[in-house]
Amino acid sequence: MKIYIGMLVAAGLCGSVAAQVVTSATITPTHIGGVEIGGVEGFNHDLFDGTVTVTAHSPLHPASDPVGADNWFISPNAETEGHSPPGLLVFADTNLPNYIEFNTADEVALGSMVFYLSGDHNTDSGGYEGRSLSNLVVSAGTASNALAEVANIAVDPDYDGAYGMPWIKVMVEFPAPVTAKYFRIDIEQPDIGAAKPEWTWNGPRIREIDAYGTNVATTASFTAKAIGEESIDGASNDNFEGATVTTNSALHPATGISTDYWFISPNAAGELLMDDNAGSRFVEFNTPQAYSLSNIVVSISADNNVFGLEGRAISGIRVLSGLSPESVTENVVCFVTFPGEYTDLYGSNWLEVNIALDPAFAIGQYFRIELDQFGSGTRIMEIDGYGEVFVEDILQPAIKGWSRVSDTVMRMVVDAPVTASRYAPQGRTDLNIGTWVDVPHSDDGTNPFVVTNLDYSTTDATGTNEVIYVQSDDAEEFFRIIGN
């Protein structure tokens, strides 16, 4: 199972399901496509991704995409399913409740969930949005027959009237980690169980359901301000300066610069315009050393041409960090929803977005900034990161035992609490004069003696300690194991 930064600090992580039922949620209007069925791919690093068994309890509506019940929420993120537009699950038209079940491979601890919903943008049905829902009820447990309700969220089914558009994002935060292996989401339509007109039988439409180990919806705040095109110079002294930079987007023909100039410094005079209809793209920085970041500043621009929603605007920014290329895809630092109406809200289609990060979580030598778009390629002018050099506290090793195997060779048993490559032997002949120096060692006493780390070792009978051999022909010689 994937462990997210922030989950490790909770002492009661593996305890029972939280008893407190969440009854409120953050509901934000979110453009998820220039057309009704485009845009949302969801997040492919959440706890419901990849290793879950997902079952939707409703006949499939003919308008669903992907077509065929076998494809419902397979990943459950449609990006890996090859569907365009991304996965659209429409429940059958019925007056009965519907629900979706997630069964994870291992117990996971949830801090928050995010639901992407959309309606039909019509108000001729008593004010309700077509295919809207009125309640999301989340239950969880360690067994399928022992589920407890952990959230009961009322949603105004008049999406457009209540939230300003027919596409919304519902973010549910749990006050304590909800540890479970089975999750059920009941989706209720307006006026279920009552005599009602036929229009309210329209099956609800679900775009995506994501689950996170931390409250990623609120782990960061951001400010945005209008800037002029001539002001986008970027910084030349930020922590991303000199990093190796990659992006998962093809170059848009309108970019006007060659791929050789993409964030080379990584501060570029030119713009990076990502390809269209991608849904989510990222830019990743591999810095020369590890940092603990407190802020990331993203300079973006849009075309100011689509009915208040800027062309080439973004709807969300995710920041991920890790000390290795593998861990950067698992450690979510923050997830902020961003409005696409740049000019209406900020007075300019050129913006600088400053995202405040928690330095305790934003640790890494690899930093990935993921950007959700509305269908047209996102335009990025600059990304800068600020923070401090990260110095990791390393657990100290211990020499568990030693014995002399010959007049010139001594055997040492060493407890190395973390990766053996982080430790090496040192020696000196006088504790008052001179300094500690690296000493050569052998892994078995017969192989060559070389100055290196404890990766060059054997294992003792317990299978948990490293065994090395050092040369020693002085009656008063001192040794230690140093971590780095």
Sequence and secondary structure as in RCSB ss.txt:
>XXXX:A:sequence
MKIYIGMLVAAGLCGSVAAQVVTSATITPTHIGGVEIGGVEGFNHDLFDGTVTVTAHSPLHPASDPVGADNWFIS
PNAETEGHSPPGLLVFADTNLPNYIEFNTADEVALGSMVFYLSGDHNTDSGGYEGRSLSNLVVSAGTASNALAEV
ANIAVDPDYDGAYGMPWIKVMVEFPAPVTAKYFRIDIEQPDIGAAKPEWTWNGPRIREIDAYGTNVATTASFTAK
AIGEESIDGASNDNFEGATVTTNSALHPATGISTDYWFISPNAAGELLMDDNAGSRFVEFNTPQAYSLSNIVVSI
SADNNVFGLEGRAISGIRVLSGLSPESVTENVVCFVTFPGEYTDLYGSNWLEVNIALDPAFAIGQYFRIELDQFG
SGTRIMEIDGYGEVFVEDILQPAIKGWSRVSDTVMRMVVDAPVTASRYAPQGRTDLNIGTWVDVPHSDDGTNPFV
VTNLDYSTTDATGTNEVIYVQSDDAEEFFRIIGN
>XXXX:A:secstr
    TTSTT TTTTS   SS B   EEEE    SSTT      TTSTTSSSEEEEEES B TT BS SGGGTTSS
SSGGGGT SS  BEEB S SS EEEEEEEEEEEEEEEEEEEEE      BTTB TT  SEEEEEEESSTT  EEE
EEEE  S HHHHHSSSEEEEEEEEEEEEEEEEEEEEEE TTTTS   GGGGS  EEEEEEEESS TTTS EEEEE
E  GGG    SSSTTTT EEEESS B TTS S GGGTTSSS  SS EEB SS SEEEEEEEEEEEEEEEEEEEEE
E    STTS TT EEEEEEEEESSTTGGGT EEEEEE  S HHHHHS SEEEEEEE  TTT EEEEEEEEEEESS
S  EEEEEEEEEEE        EEEEEEE SSSEEEEEEE SS GGGEEEEEES SSSS  EE  EESSSSS  B
S  TTS EE TTSSSEEEEEE   TT EEEEEE 
